[in-house]
Amino acid sequence: MMDNASTSAQRIRIGLTGLAFAFLLVLLGSVISRSGSDDTPNAVDQAAMNEPSEPLAELGVAPGASNTQADNSSETE
């Protein structure tokens, strides 16, 4: 009976060690991938940040402000 308990304890210890190793491996990979990314936005990111976000207008559900302004400017000419 004692042999069965020691075997179970050893299996639990090995399982927890493997789990800790996998956690540290994922943590290390996350740190490495974040350090490789640069913090300066490129031209595409800057253009996306400067444009007003109107998701309904992009889907065509509601009129967008840019469409209204373009229509008004063409009527005045």
HULINWO-V684882 format. One record per residue. N is the residue number from 1. RES is the residue in one letter. OMEGA is omega in whole degrees, -180 to 180 (NA if undefined). NEAR is the number of other C-alpha atoms within 10 Angstrom. D_LAST is the distance of its C-alpha to the last C-alpha in Angstrom with 2 decimals. Layout:
# HULINWO-V684882
n->N res->RES omega->OMEGA near->NEAR d_last->D_LAST
n->N res->RES omega->OMEGA near->NEAR d_last->D_LAST
This chain:
# HULINWO-V684882
n->1 res->M omega->-179 near->5 d_last->95.33
n->2 res->M omega->-180 near->6 d_last->94.59
n->3 res->D omega->179 near->8 d_last->93.35
n->4 res->N omega->180 near->9 d_last->90.71
n->5 res->A omega->180 near->10 d_last->89.35
n->6 res->S omega->177 near->11 d_last->89.17
n->7 res->T omega->178 near->11 d_last->87.39
n->8 res->S omega->179 near->11 d_last->84.78
n->9 res->A omega->179 near->12 d_last->84.29
n->10 res->Q omega->178 near->12 d_last->83.87
n->11 res->R omega->178 near->12 d_last->81.29
n->12 res->I omega->180 near->12 d_last->79.31
n->13 res->R omega->179 near->12 d_last->79.49
n->14 res->I omega->179 near->12 d_last->78.31
n->15 res->G omega->179 near->12 d_last->75.46
n->16 res->L omega->177 near->12 d_last->74.25
n->17 res->T omega->178 near->12 d_last->74.54
n->18 res->G omega->178 near->12 d_last->72.43
n->19 res->L omega->178 near->12 d_last->69.84
n->20 res->A omega->178 near->11 d_last->69.69
n->21 res->F omega->179 near->12 d_last->69.41
n->22 res->A omega->178 near->12 d_last->66.49
n->23 res->F omega->179 near->12 d_last->64.71
n->24 res->L omega->179 near->12 d_last->65.20
n->25 res->L omega->178 near->12 d_last->64.01
n->26 res->V omega->178 near->11 d_last->60.74
n->27 res->L omega->178 near->11 d_last->60.29
n->28 res->L omega->178 near->11 d_last->60.87
n->29 res->G omega->178 near->12 d_last->58.38
n->30 res->S omega->179 near->11 d_last->55.73
n->31 res->V omega->-179 near->11 d_last->56.37
n->32 res->I omega->-179 near->11 d_last->56.20
n->33 res->S omega->178 near->9 d_last->52.94
n->34 res->R omega->-179 near->10 d_last->51.26
n->35 res->S omega->180 near->10 d_last->52.52
n->36 res->G omega->-179 near->8 d_last->51.02
n->37 res->S omega->179 near->8 d_last->47.44
n->38 res->D omega->-177 near->8 d_last->45.43
n->39 res->D omega->-179 near->8 d_last->43.60
n->40 res->T omega->180 near->8 d_last->40.66
n->41 res->P omega->178 near->10 d_last->37.66
n->42 res->N omega->-174 near->9 d_last->36.29
n->43 res->A omega->-179 near->9 d_last->32.67
n->44 res->V omega->179 near->8 d_last->32.20
n->45 res->D omega->179 near->10 d_last->33.65
n->46 res->Q omega->179 near->11 d_last->31.49
n->47 res->A omega->179 near->11 d_last->28.27
n->48 res->A omega->-180 near->10 d_last->29.57
n->49 res->M omega->-177 near->11 d_last->30.43
n->50 res->N omega->-179 near->8 d_last->27.04
n->51 res->E omega->177 near->9 d_last->25.07
n->52 res->P omega->-178 near->11 d_last->25.13
n->53 res->S omega->176 near->11 d_last->27.64
n->54 res->E omega->-174 near->13 d_last->26.67
n->55 res->P omega->179 near->11 d_last->29.35
n->56 res->L omega->178 near->11 d_last->28.54
n->57 res->A omega->178 near->14 d_last->24.95
n->58 res->E omega->178 near->11 d_last->26.44
n->59 res->L omega->-179 near->9 d_last->28.86
n->60 res->G omega->-179 near->9 d_last->26.25
n->61 res->V omega->-178 near->9 d_last->28.05
n->62 res->A omega->178 near->11 d_last->25.48
n->63 res->P omega->-180 near->13 d_last->21.72
n->64 res->G omega->179 near->16 d_last->20.93
n->65 res->A omega->-180 near->12 d_last->18.99
n->66 res->S omega->177 near->13 d_last->17.17
n->67 res->N omega->180 near->10 d_last->16.02
n->68 res->T omega->180 near->10 d_last->14.84
n->69 res->Q omega->179 near->10 d_last->12.91
n->70 res->A omega->179 near->10 d_last->11.26
n->71 res->D omega->179 near->11 d_last->10.44
n->72 res->N omega->-180 near->11 d_last->9.08
n->73 res->S omega->179 near->9 d_last->6.76
n->74 res->S omega->178 near->8 d_last->5.51
n->75 res->E omega->-177 near->7 d_last->5.56
n->76 res->T omega->-178 near->6 d_last->3.81
n->77 res->E omega->NA near->5 d_last->0.00
